[in-house]
Amino acid sequence: MFYHFFSPLANVELFGYNVFNVFQYVTFRAIASFITALIFSVLLGPKFIKILKKHHAVEKINEYVPIKHREKEGTPTMGGLIIISSLLISVLLWNNLVNSYIIIMIITTIWLGGIGFLDDYMKNFLNLKEGLIARYKLLAQITLGILIAGVLYFGTKDNTLVTKINVPLFKDVAIQLGWLFIPFVVFMITGTSNAVNLTDGLDGLASGIVALTVFSLGIMAYIKGNFNIAEYLNLEFISNAGELTVFIAALIGTLLGFLWYNIKPAQIMLGDTGSLALGGILAVLSILLREEIFLAIVGGIFVFEALSTIIQRYYFKYTRKKTGKGKRVFLCAPIHHHYEMKGISEEKIVIRFWIITTLLIAIGLATIKLR
């Protein structure tokens, strides 16, 4: 909103200075959106916590997770409402709202946040243990994937630009998907949103890793949105990408504000409202930036968490079919619960996963020079 109000006044002097000129710059608006989102997130936190406690929208602990999680029983959930509210307020204030990429990101946030909210609402307000039926949740994710893929595939003059996957480790190497781009987008959105959902099992784990991961995507967005820097680093220039930097800065700000209440002992949990939205946001950002493999590198923890769950489930089914008794690869899945059951403290697991993510980000960013 501020961008649309003040950018037309860029050449208007006030007391001898072009004070409105700064609203044209991505860097200024990114910093402003970060500050705005962080402040709103911190301010809205206690209000949402109070409302959710009042309506008994609290965590109900799964019987299959480590016994220590019993102490989390009764903690307010649906914390994604804080993240979505703060993010959208900041985006509406500081982003260019006619930028097609920003419109896609707003739709993604509301769509997946809405699915997660419906799931949480059914669990916590209607007392339906399973929440939203899994196939309906999956159908909603697939529908969003088809919608976004269709817009990008059919709405671009040269769709070969958007249907390729850049390979970070090699110079000028990309995989051209063609029409397979559409199912690939569906896979990215459903896979990443569910992977973040699986990771949301310890205080501060998912929100901290998302903040770090999206920071690396923010660096990529700024580089690809700046013609001179992109050319220097031999990366493709994407004219709409620069505006994503402002969106990403807002997301980092709101996540840091949320962590104020989400670090152990958590005063509020993400819930599906937050985890599904955050996972979808990561996926769509990587698709718009054409950096899906880069996301797999920097978001390696999410990949590891999802794979551990898949391996555990199918190995158990396979051994039960073969021997009559199911066997497990891990003590508990996702993998963070495995380490909990080995006696490692929750705080240590979270910090170590943050450190691993930082290392993966360094590796991911280092691949820029290999191109």
NUTITOR-380522 format. One record per residue (C-alpha): residue number from 1; y, x, z. Coordinates in steps of 0.25 Angstrom, whole numbers, plus 5000, padded with zeros to 4 digits. Layout:
BEGIN
PT, NUM, Y, X, Z .
...
***
This chain:
BEGIN
PT, 1, 5000, 5000, 5000 .
PT, 2, 5010, 5011, 5004 .
PT, 3, 5006, 5018, 4991 .
PT, 4, 5010, 5006, 4982 .
PT, 5, 5023, 5004, 4991 .
PT, 6, 5028, 5018, 4991 .
PT, 7, 5023, 5025, 4978 .
PT, 8, 5033, 5017, 4969 .
PT, 9, 5044, 5023, 4978 .
PT, 10, 5040, 5037, 4976 .
PT, 11, 5053, 5041, 4969 .
PT, 12, 5062, 5034, 4979 .
PT, 13, 5069, 5043, 4988 .
PT, 14, 5072, 5039, 5003 .
PT, 15, 5082, 5048, 5010 .
PT, 16, 5081, 5058, 4999 .
PT, 17, 5065, 5059, 4999 .
PT, 18, 5054, 5053, 4991 .
PT, 19, 5047, 5048, 5003 .
PT, 20, 5038, 5038, 4996 .
PT, 21, 5033, 5048, 4986 .
PT, 22, 5022, 5052, 4996 .
PT, 23, 5015, 5039, 4994 .
PT, 24, 5010, 5044, 4980 .
PT, 25, 5002, 5056, 4986 .
PT, 26, 4988, 5054, 4990 .
PT, 27, 4988, 5065, 5000 .
PT, 28, 4999, 5057, 5008 .
PT, 29, 4993, 5044, 5007 .
PT, 30, 4979, 5050, 5011 .
PT, 31, 4985, 5056, 5024 .
PT, 32, 4992, 5043, 5027 .
PT, 33, 4980, 5034, 5024 .
PT, 34, 4972, 5043, 5033 .
PT, 35, 4982, 5042, 5045 .
PT, 36, 4983, 5027, 5043 .
PT, 37, 4968, 5025, 5043 .
PT, 38, 4965, 5033, 5055 .
PT, 39, 4976, 5026, 5063 .
PT, 40, 4971, 5012, 5059 .
PT, 41, 4957, 5016, 5062 .
PT, 42, 4960, 5021, 5076 .
PT, 43, 4969, 5009, 5079 .
PT, 44, 4959, 4999, 5073 .
PT, 45, 4947, 5005, 5080 .
PT, 46, 4949, 4999, 5094 .
PT, 47, 4953, 4985, 5088 .
PT, 48, 4940, 4984, 5080 .
PT, 49, 4932, 4990, 5092 .
PT, 50, 4937, 4979, 5101 .
PT, 51, 4935, 4968, 5091 .
PT, 52, 4921, 4972, 5087 .
PT, 53, 4917, 4973, 5102 .
PT, 54, 4923, 4959, 5104 .
PT, 55, 4914, 4953, 5094 .
PT, 56, 4902, 4962, 5098 .
PT, 57, 4901, 4969, 5085 .
PT, 58, 4894, 4980, 5091 .
PT, 59, 4883, 4990, 5088 .
PT, 60, 4869, 4986, 5089 .
PT, 61, 4859, 4998, 5090 .
PT, 62, 4847, 4998, 5080 .
PT, 63, 4834, 5000, 5088 .
PT, 64, 4830, 5011, 5078 .
PT, 65, 4841, 5021, 5082 .
PT, 66, 4841, 5031, 5093 .
PT, 67, 4841, 5025, 5107 .
PT, 68, 4854, 5032, 5110 .
PT, 69, 4861, 5023, 5101 .
PT, 70, 4860, 5011, 5111 .
PT, 71, 4872, 5016, 5118 .
PT, 72, 4880, 5012, 5105 .
PT, 73, 4876, 4998, 5107 .
PT, 74, 4888, 4989, 5108 .
PT, 75, 4898, 4998, 5100 .
PT, 76, 4906, 4990, 5091 .
PT, 77, 4902, 4992, 5076 .
PT, 78, 4909, 4988, 5063 .
PT, 79, 4919, 5000, 5065 .
PT, 80, 4920, 5000, 5050 .
PT, 81, 4930, 4989, 5051 .
PT, 82, 4940, 5000, 5057 .
PT, 83, 4937, 5009, 5045 .
PT, 84, 4938, 4999, 5034 .
PT, 85, 4951, 4993, 5041 .
PT, 86, 4958, 5006, 5043 .
PT, 87, 4954, 5012, 5029 .
PT, 88, 4959, 4999, 5021 .
PT, 89, 4972, 4999, 5029 .
PT, 90, 4975, 5013, 5025 .
PT, 91, 4970, 5012, 5011 .
PT, 92, 4979, 5000, 5009 .
PT, 93, 4991, 5007, 5014 .
PT, 94, 4989, 5021, 5007 .
PT, 95, 4981, 5019, 4995 .
PT, 96, 4984, 5016, 4981 .
PT, 97, 4978, 5002, 4981 .
PT, 98, 4977, 5001, 4966 .
PT, 99, 4969, 5013, 4964 .
PT, 100, 4955, 5009, 4959 .
PT, 101, 4947, 5018, 4968 .
PT, 102, 4955, 5013, 4980 .
PT, 103, 4951, 4999, 4977 .
PT, 104, 4937, 5003, 4975 .
PT, 105, 4937, 5010, 4989 .
PT, 106, 4943, 4997, 4996 .
PT, 107, 4933, 4988, 4990 .
PT, 108, 4922, 4998, 4994 .
PT, 109, 4927, 4998, 5008 .
PT, 110, 4929, 4983, 5010 .
PT, 111, 4916, 4980, 5003 .
PT, 112, 4906, 4989, 5010 .
PT, 113, 4914, 4987, 5023 .
PT, 114, 4913, 4972, 5021 .
PT, 115, 4897, 4973, 5019 .
PT, 116, 4896, 4982, 5032 .
PT, 117, 4905, 4972, 5040 .
PT, 118, 4896, 4960, 5035 .
PT, 119, 4884, 4968, 5040 .
PT, 120, 4890, 4972, 5053 .
PT, 121, 4896, 4958, 5055 .
PT, 122, 4882, 4951, 5053 .
PT, 123, 4876, 4961, 5063 .
PT, 124, 4887, 4961, 5074 .
PT, 125, 4893, 4947, 5073 .
PT, 126, 4882, 4938, 5067 .
PT, 127, 4871, 4946, 5075 .
PT, 128, 4862, 4948, 5063 .
PT, 129, 4854, 4961, 5066 .
PT, 130, 4853, 4966, 5051 .
PT, 131, 4867, 4962, 5047 .
PT, 132, 4869, 4960, 5032 .
PT, 133, 4856, 4960, 5025 .
PT, 134, 4854, 4974, 5019 .
PT, 135, 4852, 4969, 5004 .
PT, 136, 4865, 4962, 5005 .
PT, 137, 4872, 4974, 5010 .
PT, 138, 4866, 4982, 4999 .
PT, 139, 4870, 4972, 4989 .
PT, 140, 4884, 4973, 4993 .
PT, 141, 4884, 4988, 4992 .
PT, 142, 4878, 4987, 4978 .
PT, 143, 4888, 4977, 4973 .
PT, 144, 4899, 4986, 4978 .
PT, 145, 4893, 4998, 4971 .
PT, 146, 4891, 4990, 4958 .
PT, 147, 4906, 4985, 4959 .
PT, 148, 4911, 4999, 4961 .
PT, 149, 4902, 5006, 4950 .
PT, 150, 4906, 4995, 4940 .
PT, 151, 4921, 4997, 4942 .
PT, 152, 4920, 5012, 4941 .
PT, 153, 4910, 5011, 4929 .
PT, 154, 4916, 5000, 4921 .
PT, 155, 4931, 5002, 4925 .
PT, 156, 4932, 5017, 4921 .
PT, 157, 4936, 5020, 4907 .
PT, 158, 4926, 5032, 4907 .
PT, 159, 4915, 5028, 4916 .
PT, 160, 4908, 5042, 4914 .
PT, 161, 4919, 5047, 4924 .
PT, 162, 4915, 5038, 4935 .
PT, 163, 4900, 5038, 4933 .
PT, 164, 4897, 5053, 4935 .
PT, 165, 4893, 5060, 4948 .
PT, 166, 4899, 5073, 4950 .
PT, 167, 4890, 5084, 4955 .
PT, 168, 4897, 5093, 4965 .
PT, 169, 4889, 5105, 4964 .
PT, 170, 4892, 5108, 4949 .
PT, 171, 4904, 5109, 4940 .
PT, 172, 4906, 5098, 4930 .
PT, 173, 4893, 5091, 4933 .
PT, 174, 4892, 5076, 4935 .
PT, 175, 4881, 5066, 4933 .
PT, 176, 4884, 5055, 4924 .
PT, 177, 4878, 5042, 4929 .
PT, 178, 4883, 5032, 4918 .
PT, 179, 4879, 5018, 4922 .
PT, 180, 4870, 5023, 4933 .
PT, 181, 4884, 5025, 4940 .
PT, 182, 4883, 5010, 4944 .
PT, 183, 4870, 5011, 4952 .
PT, 184, 4874, 5025, 4958 .
PT, 185, 4887, 5019, 4964 .
PT, 186, 4879, 5008, 4970 .
PT, 187, 4869, 5018, 4976 .
PT, 188, 4881, 5027, 4981 .
PT, 189, 4888, 5015, 4988 .
PT, 190, 4875, 5009, 4994 .
PT, 191, 4869, 5022, 4998 .
PT, 192, 4882, 5028, 5004 .
PT, 193, 4886, 5016, 5012 .
PT, 194, 4872, 5015, 5018 .
PT, 195, 4871, 5030, 5021 .
PT, 196, 4884, 5029, 5029 .
PT, 197, 4879, 5017, 5036 .
PT, 198, 4866, 5024, 5040 .
PT, 199, 4875, 5036, 5045 .
PT, 200, 4883, 5027, 5054 .
PT, 201, 4874, 5029, 5066 .
PT, 202, 4881, 5038, 5076 .
PT, 203, 4895, 5038, 5081 .
PT, 204, 4905, 5044, 5071 .
PT, 205, 4894, 5049, 5062 .
PT, 206, 4896, 5040, 5049 .
PT, 207, 4911, 5039, 5051 .
PT, 208, 4913, 5054, 5053 .
PT, 209, 4904, 5058, 5041 .
PT, 210, 4911, 5048, 5032 .
PT, 211, 4925, 5053, 5036 .
PT, 212, 4921, 5067, 5032 .
PT, 213, 4914, 5063, 5020 .
PT, 214, 4925, 5055, 5014 .
PT, 215, 4935, 5066, 5017 .
PT, 216, 4927, 5075, 5007 .
PT, 217, 4928, 5063, 4997 .
PT, 218, 4943, 5063, 5000 .
PT, 219, 4945, 5077, 4996 .
PT, 220, 4937, 5074, 4983 .
PT, 221, 4946, 5062, 4981 .
PT, 222, 4959, 5070, 4982 .
PT, 223, 4954, 5081, 4973 .
PT, 224, 4949, 5072, 4962 .
PT, 225, 4962, 5064, 4963 .
PT, 226, 4971, 5076, 4961 .
PT, 227, 4970, 5080, 4947 .
PT, 228, 4974, 5095, 4949 .
PT, 229, 4965, 5097, 4961 .
PT, 230, 4953, 5090, 4953 .
PT, 231, 4956, 5099, 4941 .
PT, 232, 4956, 5111, 4949 .
PT, 233, 4943, 5108, 4956 .
PT, 234, 4937, 5104, 4943 .
PT, 235, 4935, 5089, 4948 .
PT, 236, 4937, 5077, 4941 .
PT, 237, 4951, 5070, 4943 .
PT, 238, 4950, 5055, 4947 .
PT, 239, 4963, 5049, 4947 .
PT, 240, 4960, 5038, 4957 .
PT, 241, 4953, 5048, 4967 .
PT, 242, 4966, 5053, 4974 .
PT, 243, 4968, 5039, 4980 .
PT, 244, 4954, 5039, 4986 .
PT, 245, 4960, 5051, 4995 .
PT, 246, 4969, 5041, 5002 .
PT, 247, 4957, 5031, 5004 .
PT, 248, 4948, 5042, 5009 .
PT, 249, 4959, 5047, 5019 .
PT, 250, 4960, 5033, 5025 .
PT, 251, 4945, 5033, 5026 .
PT, 252, 4945, 5046, 5034 .
PT, 253, 4956, 5041, 5043 .
PT, 254, 4949, 5028, 5046 .
PT, 255, 4936, 5035, 5049 .
PT, 256, 4943, 5045, 5058 .
PT, 257, 4949, 5034, 5066 .
PT, 258, 4936, 5027, 5066 .
PT, 259, 4929, 5039, 5072 .
PT, 260, 4939, 5038, 5084 .
PT, 261, 4930, 5026, 5088 .
PT, 262, 4917, 5030, 5082 .
PT, 263, 4914, 5044, 5088 .
PT, 264, 4904, 5044, 5099 .
PT, 265, 4904, 5035, 5107 .
PT, 266, 4908, 5026, 5096 .
PT, 267, 4917, 5014, 5099 .
PT, 268, 4914, 5008, 5086 .
PT, 269, 4903, 5010, 5075 .
PT, 270, 4905, 5009, 5060 .
PT, 271, 4895, 4998, 5057 .
PT, 272, 4891, 4994, 5043 .
PT, 273, 4906, 4990, 5041 .
PT, 274, 4910, 5005, 5041 .
PT, 275, 4898, 5012, 5036 .
PT, 276, 4895, 5004, 5024 .
PT, 277, 4910, 5005, 5020 .
PT, 278, 4911, 5020, 5022 .
PT, 279, 4898, 5023, 5015 .
PT, 280, 4903, 5015, 5003 .
PT, 281, 4917, 5022, 5003 .
PT, 282, 4910, 5035, 5003 .
PT, 283, 4902, 5031, 4991 .
PT, 284, 4913, 5025, 4983 .
PT, 285, 4922, 5037, 4985 .
PT, 286, 4912, 5046, 4980 .
PT, 287, 4910, 5037, 4968 .
PT, 288, 4924, 5036, 4964 .
PT, 289, 4926, 5051, 4966 .
PT, 290, 4913, 5054, 4958 .
PT, 291, 4908, 5062, 4970 .
PT, 292, 4895, 5055, 4974 .
PT, 293, 4887, 5068, 4975 .
PT, 294, 4899, 5074, 4983 .
PT, 295, 4898, 5063, 4993 .
PT, 296, 4883, 5065, 4994 .
PT, 297, 4886, 5079, 4998 .
PT, 298, 4897, 5077, 5008 .
PT, 299, 4891, 5064, 5013 .
PT, 300, 4877, 5071, 5015 .
PT, 301, 4875, 5065, 5029 .
PT, 302, 4875, 5051, 5023 .
PT, 303, 4865, 5055, 5013 .
PT, 304, 4856, 5062, 5024 .
PT, 305, 4858, 5049, 5033 .
PT, 306, 4853, 5040, 5022 .
PT, 307, 4842, 5049, 5017 .
PT, 308, 4836, 5050, 5031 .
PT, 309, 4836, 5035, 5032 .
PT, 310, 4829, 5033, 5019 .
PT, 311, 4819, 5044, 5022 .
PT, 312, 4816, 5039, 5035 .
PT, 313, 4814, 5025, 5030 .
PT, 314, 4805, 5028, 5018 .
PT, 315, 4797, 5039, 5025 .
PT, 316, 4794, 5029, 5036 .
PT, 317, 4789, 5018, 5026 .
PT, 318, 4781, 5028, 5018 .
PT, 319, 4774, 5034, 5030 .
PT, 320, 4771, 5020, 5036 .
PT, 321, 4765, 5016, 5022 .
PT, 322, 4757, 5028, 5021 .
PT, 323, 4752, 5030, 5036 .
PT, 324, 4755, 5017, 5042 .
PT, 325, 4765, 5023, 5051 .
PT, 326, 4779, 5026, 5047 .
PT, 327, 4784, 5040, 5050 .
PT, 328, 4799, 5045, 5051 .
PT, 329, 4806, 5057, 5045 .
PT, 330, 4817, 5056, 5055 .
PT, 331, 4817, 5052, 5070 .
PT, 332, 4827, 5041, 5066 .
PT, 333, 4835, 5038, 5053 .
PT, 334, 4846, 5040, 5049 .
PT, 335, 4846, 5055, 5052 .
PT, 336, 4857, 5055, 5063 .
PT, 337, 4847, 5046, 5072 .
PT, 338, 4837, 5057, 5069 .
PT, 339, 4845, 5067, 5075 .
PT, 340, 4849, 5058, 5087 .
PT, 341, 4834, 5056, 5090 .
PT, 342, 4833, 5071, 5090 .
PT, 343, 4842, 5072, 5102 .
PT, 344, 4855, 5076, 5095 .
PT, 345, 4867, 5069, 5100 .
PT, 346, 4875, 5059, 5092 .
PT, 347, 4888, 5067, 5093 .
PT, 348, 4881, 5080, 5088 .
PT, 349, 4874, 5072, 5076 .
PT, 350, 4888, 5066, 5072 .
PT, 351, 4895, 5079, 5072 .
PT, 352, 4884, 5087, 5065 .
PT, 353, 4884, 5077, 5054 .
PT, 354, 4899, 5078, 5053 .
PT, 355, 4898, 5093, 5052 .
PT, 356, 4887, 5092, 5041 .
PT, 357, 4896, 5082, 5033 .
PT, 358, 4907, 5092, 5034 .
PT, 359, 4898, 5103, 5029 .
PT, 360, 4894, 5094, 5017 .
PT, 361, 4908, 5091, 5014 .
PT, 362, 4911, 5105, 5013 .
PT, 363, 4899, 5107, 5004 .
PT, 364, 4904, 5095, 4995 .
PT, 365, 4918, 5100, 4994 .
PT, 366, 4913, 5114, 4991 .
PT, 367, 4906, 5108, 4979 .
PT, 368, 4920, 5105, 4973 .
PT, 369, 4922, 5120, 4969 .
PT, 370, 4908, 5120, 4963 .
PT, 371, 4913, 5110, 4952 .
***
